[in-house]
Amino acid sequence: MPFHLPPPTNLDTLPNGCLIPVRDVARYTGIAIPTIWRWSASGRFPRAIRIGSRCTRWRIHEVRAWISDPTGWGTPHATEDSQ
């Protein structure tokens, strides 16, 4: 049986290089998991990193940046991929 540690209750306790799963992103942001995937695909939310064929994670520093400015976050990041 796999052992899972509970996620920290405070997002600020995680180091900047940390990668978190979608269920933790949903818990921290209050956004439904399907909405996270949809917004991520459309550029309104940070993109997930594919680690394996069935494993994706989000960079904690990008999620924090989105939380601090959800409306202003998308504009500069949406154009980064098109350059």
BELPECOR-V853831 format. One line per field, one symbol per residue. phi: phi as a letter, one per 30 degrees, with the letter a starting at -180 (. if undefined). psi: psi as a letter, one per 40 degrees, with the letter a starting at -180 (. if undefined). A space follows every 10 residues. Layout:
phi = ???
psi = ???
This chain:
phi = .dcbdddddc eddddeddcb ddddedddci cdeededddd dcjdbeddcd cadbbbbcdd ddddddddad dddddddddd ddd
psi = hihhiiiieh deeiideihi idddddddde iidddddddd deeeiiiihh dadfhiiihd ddddddddgd dedddddded de.
